[in-house]
Amino acid sequence: MEVILIFFVAQWYLSLFFQTFFLHRYAAHQSFTMSKTTEKVFYVLTWVFQGSNYLSPYGYGIMHRMHHAYADTPEDPHSPKYDESIWKMMWKTKTIYTAITSRRMIVDERFTQNIPSWHSFDWFARSWASRIIWGMIYVAIYWQFATVWWLWLLLPIQFMMAPIHGAIINWFAHKYGYVNFKVGDTSRNFLPFDFLMMGESYHNNHHKYGSRANFGGIRWHEIDPTYQIIRLLDKAGVIKLKQDKFNVETERLKKAA
């Protein structure tokens, strides 16, 4: 039983990390830079840890930029304000994401600037063959180590983990939580201490400062775990953090005081 729970929790956080670090903060917002070789390494790692529910940095990045540009308007790819249920929102999101990733949707040029693109790898990683192979690996692990029947209830979540992560923030963080900033949409900070979503829960902060690598840090309890890893990667030279305008302004005000 312990093996399955460890496997589930590990994939929850590792899959989520690569979604928020590589797809969200890098592909969509360019909060930091990295070499093309490093970019390809993170492509592969995202595929490894997201597995059967791999999301394309190209498709995710463009769609998320559209979300910020059209937040809580009819053009928003996912908004609780215009979708009657979380299931309809998820289906609409999937439809738009697939159209973008498959290059069937004509996208405004402003959303495609500097978006990472590795078309051949994306095609493979998103293929049914890849998803089925990962699915077979998951089933084999459960078959070997699931000692009680209810552990099998976790398996469907693992098949859909990345979309579930997105749905939690895109639905609940636009309905519940607290607000630090008045912005032109319904974004909220879903959790005061984000132990579940690796910093993604500070959604109101993020909508205020979209390109900021640190989603937390506005209140004392807003600790962004992903940002702490980003700082380490920056110090190690794996990535290069861009200058944080929010922190620059904060330091200027401190010195002025």
VEXPADREN-862718 format. One record per residue (C-alpha): residue in three letters; residue number from 1; z negated, y negated, x negated. Coordinates in steps of 0.25 Angstrom, whole numbers, plus 5000, padded with zeros to 4 digits. Each point is the difference from the previous one (the first is absolute). Example, Ala and Ser with C-alpha at 12.3 -4.5 7.8 and 13.67 -1.06 7.14 Angstrom:
residues 2
NODE     r     k      z      y      x
NODE   ALA     1   4969   5018   4951
NODE   SER     2   5002   4986   4994
end
This chain:
residues 257
NODE     r     k      z      y      x
NODE   MET     1   5000   5000   5000
NODE   GLU     2   4996   4990   4989
NODE   VAL     3   5014   5002   4994
NODE   ILE     4   5007   4995   5012
NODE   LEU     5   4991   4989   5002
NODE   ILE     6   5002   4995   4986
NODE   PHE     7   5015   5002   5001
NODE   PHE     8   5000   4992   5013
NODE   VAL     9   4992   4988   4995
NODE   ALA    10   5007   5000   4987
NODE   GLN    11   5013   4999   5006
NODE   TRP    12   4995   4989   5010
NODE   TYR    13   4996   4991   4989
NODE   LEU    14   5011   5003   4990
NODE   SER    15   5011   4999   5010
NODE   LEU    16   4994   4987   5005
NODE   PHE    17   4998   4995   4986
NODE   PHE    18   5015   5001   4997
NODE   GLN    19   5004   4994   5014
NODE   THR    20   4991   4988   4998
NODE   PHE    21   5002   4998   4985
NODE   PHE    22   5015   5004   4998
NODE   LEU    23   5007   4998   5014
NODE   HIS    24   4991   4989   5005
NODE   ARG    25   4995   4991   4989
NODE   TYR    26   5012   5003   4990
NODE   ALA    27   5012   5003   5008
NODE   ALA    28   4998   4990   5012
NODE   HIS    29   4992   4989   4993
NODE   GLN    30   5003   5001   4985
NODE   SER    31   4985   4997   4997
NODE   PHE    32   5002   5005   4986
NODE   THR    33   5012   5005   4992
NODE   MET    34   5003   5012   4992
NODE   SER    35   5012   5006   4992
NODE   LYS    36   5011   5008   5007
NODE   THR    37   4995   5012   4993
NODE   THR    38   4986   4998   5005
NODE   GLU    39   5006   4998   5014
NODE   LYS    40   5007   5013   5000
NODE   VAL    41   4987   5007   4995
NODE   PHE    42   4993   4994   5012
NODE   TYR    43   5012   5004   5009
NODE   VAL    44   4997   5015   4996
NODE   LEU    45   4985   4999   5001
NODE   THR    46   5001   4994   5014
NODE   TRP    47   5009   5012   5004
NODE   VAL    48   4990   5009   4994
NODE   PHE    49   4988   4995   5007
NODE   GLN    50   5006   4996   5013
NODE   GLY    51   5007   5013   5000
NODE   SER    52   5006   5004   5014
NODE   ASN    53   4998   4986   5005
NODE   TYR    54   5006   4992   4988
NODE   LEU    55   5004   4986   5004
NODE   SER    56   5012   4993   4993
NODE   PRO    57   4995   4987   4992
NODE   TYR    58   5014   4994   5004
NODE   GLY    59   4998   5002   5015
NODE   TYR    60   4985   4997   5000
NODE   GLY    61   5002   4988   4992
NODE   ILE    62   5010   4994   5008
NODE   MET    63   4994   5003   5013
NODE   HIS    64   4986   4995   4996
NODE   ARG    65   5007   4987   4996
NODE   MET    66   5006   4999   5014
NODE   HIS    67   4986   5002   5005
NODE   HIS    68   4994   4988   4993
NODE   ALA    69   5012   4991   5004
NODE   TYR    70   5000   5004   5015
NODE   ALA    71   4985   5004   5001
NODE   ASP    72   4997   5002   5015
NODE   THR    73   5013   4995   5005
NODE   PRO    74   5011   5009   5007
NODE   GLU    75   5007   5002   4987
NODE   ASP    76   4987   5006   4993
NODE   PRO    77   5003   5014   4996
NODE   HIS    78   4986   5004   5005
NODE   SER    79   4991   4991   5008
NODE   PRO    80   4989   5004   5011
NODE   LYS    81   5004   4988   5007
NODE   TYR    82   5014   5005   5004
NODE   ASP    83   4997   5015   4999
NODE   GLU    84   4993   5006   5012
NODE   SER    85   4993   5011   4992
NODE   ILE    86   4998   5005   4986
NODE   TRP    87   5010   5011   5002
NODE   LYS    88   5011   4991   5005
NODE   MET    89   4997   4991   4988
NODE   MET    90   5001   5011   4990
NODE   TRP    91   5013   5005   5006
NODE   LYS    92   5006   4986   4999
NODE   THR    93   4995   4999   4986
NODE   LYS    94   5007   5013   4996
NODE   THR    95   5013   4996   5007
NODE   ILE    96   5001   4987   4992
NODE   TYR    97   4995   5006   4987
NODE   THR    98   5010   5011   5001
NODE   ALA    99   5011   4991   5003
NODE   ILE   100   4997   4991   4988
NODE   THR   101   4998   5011   4990
NODE   SER   102   5013   5007   5005
NODE   ARG   103   5007   4987   4998
NODE   ARG   104   5005   5000   5014
NODE   MET   105   4993   4987   5004
NODE   ILE   106   5005   4986   4995
NODE   VAL   107   4988   4993   4993
NODE   ASP   108   4999   4985   4997
NODE   GLU   109   5002   4998   4985
NODE   ARG   110   4986   4994   4999
NODE   PHE   111   4993   5013   5003
NODE   THR   112   5008   5008   4989
NODE   GLN   113   4998   4991   4988
NODE   ASN   114   4994   5008   4988
NODE   ILE   115   4997   5012   5009
NODE   PRO   116   4999   5013   4992
NODE   SER   117   5011   5009   5003
NODE   TRP   118   5002   5014   4994
NODE   HIS   119   5010   5005   5011
NODE   SER   120   5003   5014   4994
NODE   PHE   121   4985   5003   4999
NODE   ASP   122   4997   4994   5014
NODE   TRP   123   5010   5009   5006
NODE   PHE   124   4994   5013   4994
NODE   ALA   125   4985   4996   5002
NODE   ARG   126   5003   4996   5015
NODE   SER   127   5009   5013   5002
NODE   TRP   128   4996   5011   5010
NODE   ALA   129   5000   5010   4988
NODE   SER   130   4990   4992   4993
NODE   ARG   131   4991   4998   5012
NODE   ILE   132   5001   5015   5003
NODE   ILE   133   4996   5004   4986
NODE   TRP   134   4988   4991   5000
NODE   GLY   135   4997   5006   5014
NODE   MET   136   5000   5014   4995
NODE   ILE   137   4991   4996   4988
NODE   TYR   138   4990   4994   5010
NODE   VAL   139   5000   5012   5009
NODE   ALA   140   4999   5010   4988
NODE   ILE   141   4987   4992   4996
NODE   TYR   142   4994   5001   5014
NODE   TRP   143   5004   5014   5001
NODE   GLN   144   4993   5003   4987
NODE   PHE   145   4987   4992   5001
NODE   ALA   146   4998   4996   5015
NODE   THR   147   4988   5009   5003
NODE   VAL   148   4997   4994   5014
NODE   TRP   149   5010   4998   5011
NODE   TRP   150   4997   4985   5002
NODE   LEU   151   5005   4996   4986
NODE   TRP   152   5014   5003   5005
NODE   LEU   153   4999   4988   5009
NODE   LEU   154   5000   4991   4987
NODE   LEU   155   5014   5006   4997
NODE   PRO   156   5008   4991   5010
NODE   ILE   157   4994   4988   4995
NODE   GLN   158   5004   5003   4985
NODE   PHE   159   5014   5002   5005
NODE   MET   160   5000   4986   5006
NODE   MET   161   4990   4993   4991
NODE   ALA   162   5008   4988   4995
NODE   PRO   163   5005   4996   5014
NODE   ILE   164   4985   5002   5005
NODE   HIS   165   4995   4990   4989
NODE   GLY   166   5011   4990   5004
NODE   ALA   167   4996   5002   5015
NODE   ILE   168   4985   4997   4998
NODE   ILE   169   5003   4987   4993
NODE   ASN   170   5012   4995   5009
NODE   TRP   171   4993   5003   5013
NODE   PHE   172   4985   5000   4998
NODE   ALA   173   5000   4988   4990
NODE   HIS   174   5007   4992   5010
NODE   LYS   175   4990   5003   5011
NODE   TYR   176   4986   5002   4994
NODE   GLY   177   4992   4993   4989
NODE   TYR   178   4996   4986   4995
NODE   VAL   179   5009   4989   4995
NODE   ASN   180   4998   4991   4988
NODE   PHE   181   5012   4992   5002
NODE   LYS   182   5008   4994   5012
NODE   VAL   183   5014   5005   4998
NODE   GLY   184   5012   5000   5009
NODE   ASP   185   4998   5015   5004
NODE   THR   186   4989   5010   5005
NODE   SER   187   4996   5006   4986
NODE   ARG   188   4986   5003   4998
NODE   ASN   189   4991   5006   4990
NODE   PHE   190   4998   5014   5006
NODE   LEU   191   4988   5004   4991
NODE   PRO   192   4989   4991   4993
NODE   PHE   193   4999   5010   4989
NODE   ASP   194   5013   5008   4998
NODE   PHE   195   4996   5014   4996
NODE   LEU   196   5012   5006   5009
NODE   MET   197   5013   4993   4997
NODE   MET   198   4999   4996   4985
NODE   GLY   199   5000   4985   5003
NODE   GLU   200   5011   5000   5011
NODE   SER   201   4989   4997   5011
NODE   TYR   202   4999   4986   4995
NODE   HIS   203   5012   4997   5008
NODE   ASN   204   4997   4985   5004
NODE   ASN   205   4998   4997   4985
NODE   HIS   206   5013   5006   4997
NODE   HIS   207   5008   4992   5010
NODE   LYS   208   4994   4987   4995
NODE   TYR   209   5003   5003   4986
NODE   GLY   210   5012   5010   5000
NODE   SER   211   5003   5001   4986
NODE   ARG   212   4986   5001   4995
NODE   ALA   213   4997   5013   4993
NODE   ASN   214   4985   5000   5004
NODE   PHE   215   4999   5002   5015
NODE   GLY   216   4985   4998   5000
NODE   GLY   217   4991   4990   4993
NODE   ILE   218   4999   4990   5010
NODE   ARG   219   4986   5004   5005
NODE   TRP   220   4990   5007   4990
NODE   HIS   221   5001   5013   5007
NODE   GLU   222   5015   5001   5000
NODE   ILE   223   5003   5009   4988
NODE   ASP   224   5014   5005   4999
NODE   PRO   225   5000   5013   4992
NODE   THR   226   5015   5000   4998
NODE   TYR   227   4999   4986   4993
NODE   GLN   228   4990   5006   4990
NODE   ILE   229   5010   5010   4996
NODE   ILE   230   5011   4990   4999
NODE   ARG   231   4991   4992   4990
NODE   LEU   232   4998   5012   4992
NODE   LEU   233   5015   5003   5000
NODE   ASP   234   5003   4985   4996
NODE   LYS   235   4990   5001   4988
NODE   ALA   236   5006   5013   4996
NODE   GLY   237   5014   4993   5000
NODE   VAL   238   5006   5010   5010
NODE   ILE   239   5003   4988   5010
NODE   LYS   240   4999   4985   4999
NODE   LEU   241   4992   4992   5010
NODE   LYS   242   5006   4987   5005
NODE   GLN   243   4992   4988   5000
NODE   ASP   244   4991   4999   5012
NODE   LYS   245   5002   4987   5007
NODE   PHE   246   4987   5002   5008
NODE   ASN   247   4992   5003   4988
NODE   VAL   248   5006   4988   4992
NODE   GLU   249   4996   4991   5011
NODE   THR   250   4986   5006   5001
NODE   GLU   251   4998   4998   4985
NODE   ARG   252   5005   4985   5001
NODE   LEU   253   4990   4997   5012
NODE   LYS   254   4989   5007   4992
NODE   LYS   255   5003   4991   4988
NODE   ALA   256   5001   4988   5008
NODE   ALA   257   4986   5002   5006
end
